[in-house]
Amino acid sequence: MDRPLVALVLAGGTGTRLYPASRADRPKQFLSLVGDDSLLAQTADRVDFADHTFVSTRPDFADEIADHAPNAEVITEPVAKDTGPALVYATHRIREEVGECVVLVVPSDHTVGDLGGGDATAAGVGNFQTVAEAGARVASETDALVTFGVDPTRPDTGYGYIEPGAEQSLDGESYFDLAAFHEKPDVETASEYVDAGYYWNAGIFAWTPESLLSAARDSPLEPLVDALDAGEEERGFDDAPEVSIDYAVMERADHAAVVPATFTWDDLGSWDALERVLDADEDGNVALGESLTVDCENTVVASDDKHVSLVGVSDLAVVAWDDRVLVVPKEDAQRVREVVSQLKQEGRF
């Protein structure tokens, strides 16, 4: 590829469904949930093959980024308004600082691994760098807005889905036209999506600045692009809607593609996700921190410096962090956001 590759790590969210470990002043990406390093630090290490790394975050978190990604440049969003304004702003800034390039967008709070053990290439399965560079080549050589689709392992209702279109080829490697995005479905629809060969939407993208900003000019984010071109970023964010990049740009784009992601992936979006990334005992219980379970099955226990004991329960997530305790059935783990919404209204998040 004749352009530099720039990794853009998104680190402006809070991860509300991982309350109480995730709080207003301690977002999910700063937590060490899998391994000793924070999710942000692991992400920064994952993209160290890029020529440049930038981290996009909100003002409240900017001073702490260097503790997790010391080699990255920090882009501070004037206002947190979802991924649409954040990515348009960051891509515009990157174009100013780097020039012609390909931007690889990665969330800071996901877990990624290789399938097939240590020798992924011999196993016929690419690792993250291989897939990312393949997507970057598609973005560079075709001017498409590229998203990466993860092959589903289950009909999950917590993820959006990507419908692939016609198969294409570049340098002997296959990718697909992007036919449609589909919002988080119910259980029956999720099963239909999996059977139809749809991908999970991992929120990973690749594009050239020219391609993204051109598409954004034909979207609800046009006023932001115009303001950024005029050097008036604060006005641009005042006028910008709070909207995701999927809805604002990707779903409307005339030229978009999906590259299959042949690596294991999980977004750790809620507490029940820990059972997919941590080893379970013989009764299906998983633990982050110190705990004791007696006559328990299929529980998730998480704590910071507290010992948690559970007796005679099943299918619960129990979290003790700081001065807060959360107890929720695993099947209702997504509803933690309802707790956070109420706490925010009361100024206690």
Sequence and secondary structure as in RCSB ss.txt:
>XXXX:A:sequence
MDRPLVALVLAGGTGTRLYPASRADRPKQFLSLVGDDSLLAQTADRVDFADHTFVSTRPDFADEIADHAPNAEVI
TEPVAKDTGPALVYATHRIREEVGECVVLVVPSDHTVGDLGGGDATAAGVGNFQTVAEAGARVASETDALVTFGV
DPTRPDTGYGYIEPGAEQSLDGESYFDLAAFHEKPDVETASEYVDAGYYWNAGIFAWTPESLLSAARDSPLEPLV
DALDAGEEERGFDDAPEVSIDYAVMERADHAAVVPATFTWDDLGSWDALERVLDADEDGNVALGESLTVDCENTV
VASDDKHVSLVGVSDLAVVAWDDRVLVVPKEDAQRVREVVSQLKQEGRF
>XXXX:A:secstr
  S EEEEEE     GGGTTTSBTTB GGG   SSSS HHHHHHHHTTTSSEEEEEE GGGGGGHHHH TTSEEE
E SS   HHHHHHHHHHHHHHHH S EEEEEESS EEEESSSS TTTTT   HHHHHHHHHHHHHHH  EEEEEE
  SS  TTS EEEEEEEEEETTEEEEEEEEEE    HHHHHHHHHTT EEEEEEEEE HHHHHHHHTTSTTHHHH
HHHHTT HHHHHHHS    HHHHTGGG SSEEEEEE EEEE   SGGGHHHHS   TTS EEESSEEEES BS E
EEESS  EEEES BSEEEEEETTEEEEEEGGGGGGHHHHHHHHHHTT  
